[in-house]
Structure formats: C-alpha cells, structure tokens
Amino acid sequence: MSKVSFLLAGIGIGAVAGLLFAPRSGEKTRALIGKKTEEGRDYIAGKTREFRQQAEDYFDKGRKIVDAGRTFADKVAAI
C-alpha cells in the first residue's frame, strides 16, 4: 500500500473512533459525519487533480525528449 493509502485509512479510522466516543446528539453526529465526508471527498478530489497534473507534466517532458531525440537522429542521418 502507498503512504497515501495508509494516510487515508488512518484518517477514516480516527474519524470513526472519534464519532463513536464523542458525546453528541444523533443530529449533531450526522452533521459532523456529513461534514467530514465532504472534507474527505474534497481532499481526494484535490489529490486526484494534483496527481493528474503531475502525470501530464511528466508526459509532456517525455514527449519533448522524444521529439529532441528524433530531431537529433534526423540531423545525424542527414550527414
């Protein structure tokens, strides 16, 4: 498992334990669960966007390297 997976699992376990032992009414607990769920969803969406951007950046860098290699090969072949 990756570090992010362990982090997310720990956050989830901690949130559930906190909810189980917290002295709140059912309505307040449900509101808190909804809030934490939304925060988790936003966190995951943000990380997904971040990872996607990194992948696109790496892909673009790789494409530039391949293009530079082709240009170099064409120049060498022309000699």
Backbone hydrogen bonds, N-H to C=O, Kabsch-Sander energy under -0.5 kcal/mol:
donor,donor_aa,acceptor,acceptor_aa,energy
6,F,2,S,-1.9
7,L,3,K,-2.4
8,L,4,V,-2.8
9,A,5,S,-2.5
10,G,6,F,-2.6
11,I,7,L,-2.4
12,G,8,L,-2.4
13,I,9,A,-2.7
14,G,10,G,-2.6
15,A,11,I,-2.4
16,V,12,G,-2.4
17,A,13,I,-2.5
18,G,14,G,-2.4
19,L,15,A,-2.2
20,L,16,V,-2.3
21,F,17,A,-1.7
22,A,18,G,-0.7
24,R,22,A,-1.8
29,T,25,S,-2.5
30,R,26,G,-2.6
31,A,27,E,-2.2
32,L,28,K,-2.3
33,I,29,T,-2.8
34,G,30,R,-2.4
35,K,31,A,-2.3
36,K,32,L,-2.9
37,T,33,I,-2.6
38,E,34,G,-2.2
39,E,35,K,-2.4
40,G,36,K,-2.5
41,R,37,T,-2.5
42,D,38,E,-2.6
43,Y,39,E,-2.3
44,I,40,G,-2.6
45,A,41,R,-2.5
46,G,42,D,-2.4
47,K,43,Y,-2.5
48,T,44,I,-2.5
49,R,45,A,-2.3
50,E,46,G,-2.4
51,F,47,K,-3.0
52,R,48,T,-2.5
53,Q,49,R,-2.4
54,Q,50,E,-2.2
55,A,51,F,-2.5
56,E,52,R,-2.6
57,D,53,Q,-2.5
58,Y,54,Q,-2.6
59,F,55,A,-2.4
60,D,56,E,-2.6
61,K,57,D,-2.4
62,G,58,Y,-2.5
63,R,59,F,-2.5
64,K,60,D,-2.2
65,I,61,K,-2.0
66,V,62,G,-2.4
67,D,63,R,-2.6
68,A,64,K,-2.4
69,G,65,I,-2.3
70,R,66,V,-2.4
71,T,67,D,-2.4
72,F,68,A,-2.4
73,A,69,G,-2.5
74,D,70,R,-2.7
75,K,71,T,-2.1
76,V,72,F,-2.4
77,A,73,A,-2.5
78,A,74,D,-1.5
79,I,75,K,-0.6
79,I,76,V,-0.9
